[in-house]
Amino acid sequence: MKLKAIKKYKFILILYFLALIIFIIQHSTGLSWDFSAYVLNARYYLSGFTTYFEPLRPPLASMLLILLGAGTLFSEYVFIVFVSLIHLFSCYKLCKNHGLDLNIFYAVSLTPFFLSLGFLAGTELLSLTMIQLMFAYFYDKKAGLFLGLAALTRYTNISYFITLLFKRKLKPVIIALLIAALVVVPWLLFNWVKFGDPLFSILDQYANNIGLRGYLWKTPSFLEFIEFFNYTLLLLPVGLFFVFKKPRKVSSIDLVMLFSLVFEIYSFIRIPLRSSRYLFVAVLPVSYFITRVLQARKTCLRTAPVILLVLNLILLPLYSPYLSFVSSDYYTPALELVGDCMVTSNAWVYVNYLGVSAEPYPHPDAISNRINDGYRILLFKNVGEPEYTFDDLFMSQFSVLENTSTHYLLGDWELCKDPYGYDLSYLQGMNRTYMEVHGYELSYTIFDLFK
């Protein structure tokens, strides 16, 4: 029986291991900023809240890293294997429960964009998986469970509670929302106890990505959509027409998928600090509509999965910039010079990940204060910020301990600030800077979310 099952899903297993190999090779090439931050948050929980921490990050990825290996390097690879596996399971359940061909759906979903960015920032694939499981169990109480887990993966997923209204009956909607609330409440309680505000993390992330980033907003480029959709941009309109050409036959799950597609595109356009990876969950509705139209043609049932696989592999090299991370070797030589002193750096996440306590780089008007307090100011030249890193005249007015092709090191050899675990939120850090430089704090409350 097991041999028959393996034979039946042979193509699916080939795709799974192919994707897994790409993910593991990619992760082994170096450091990913966001992935490293989730690992650091896992270490923070394990340390008893004494190391570096980013309050704005939802907890699920870090909790999984703890459960899968206590936030070690080993846990990172187990995390990749585990999330890839539950994603495959979510594809299986979605296809089984909604009448989709698994071979076509899985092959469509493994686009070059998917393979390149699935673990680029740690939670893209996990977020997609939770939403996919929610839709797989859409008519079941489990939808609320996965909605809650999706919200604890990425806060933008909270908006998917709207899809529950497509259940069309009030009782299942209320039950699903209650289950989702029960999943999220422990995290809200943690924020309340730790920071005095149950929505502290959510507000901090909103301020960082949207609320205080309006100055970064720019009109979305069509090339950004090309980067995400690739060849599916040609197939998606056909799939949409096929599903919605007969309105009377449109199902609730069809409408839910349409909502997902529109919502992901809208969210992507709206966010100022934008990256094409924010479209990642749209892989789900895109794969759904394309699968619906392809499986309707009997000739496509066998040929389409293989053609899609070949097409994805041919286009994958175009995404090569995403397939490798920054090597830790770029940072480690400079870290040997800071001694046992607190560091402030423009690569503070990498510095903390590599075992040296660090906080974000200072405002230019606060550099002298940091030096006088005994900090080592370590600014790497492969990072675009802050701009003053590339102003040699400006930098020369301070005590430069080292200036190489890779970094600047500022400080005073006679002074040394004892290292500590930096756990200020984005807003707290902003307020510290505003008070230090301007003499007043920045006011940002939950009401600013609705402006």
Secondary structure, 3 states (H helix, E strand, C coil): CHHHHHHHCHHHHHHHHHHHHHHHHHHHCCECHHHHHHHHHHHHHHHCCCCCCCCCCCCHHHHHHHHCCCCCHHHHHHHHHHHHHHHHHHHHHHHHHHCCCHHHHHHHHCCHHHHHHCCCCCCHHHHHHHHHHHHHCCCCCHHHHHHHHHHCCCHHHHHHHHHHHHHCCHHHHHHHHHHHHHHHHHHHHHHHHHHCCCCHHHHHHHHHHHHCCHHHCCCCCHHHHHHHHCCHHHHHHHHHHHHHCCHHHCCHHHHHHHHHHHHHHHHHHHCCCCCHHHHHHHHHHHHHHHHHHHCCCCCHHHHHHHHHHHHHHHHHHHHHHHCCCECHHHCHHHHCCCCCCCEEECCHHHHHHCCCCEEECCCHHHHHHHHHCCCEEEEECCCCCCHHHHCHHHHCCCCEEEECCCEEEECCCCCCCCCCCCCCCHHHHHHHHHHHHCCCCCCCCHHHHHC
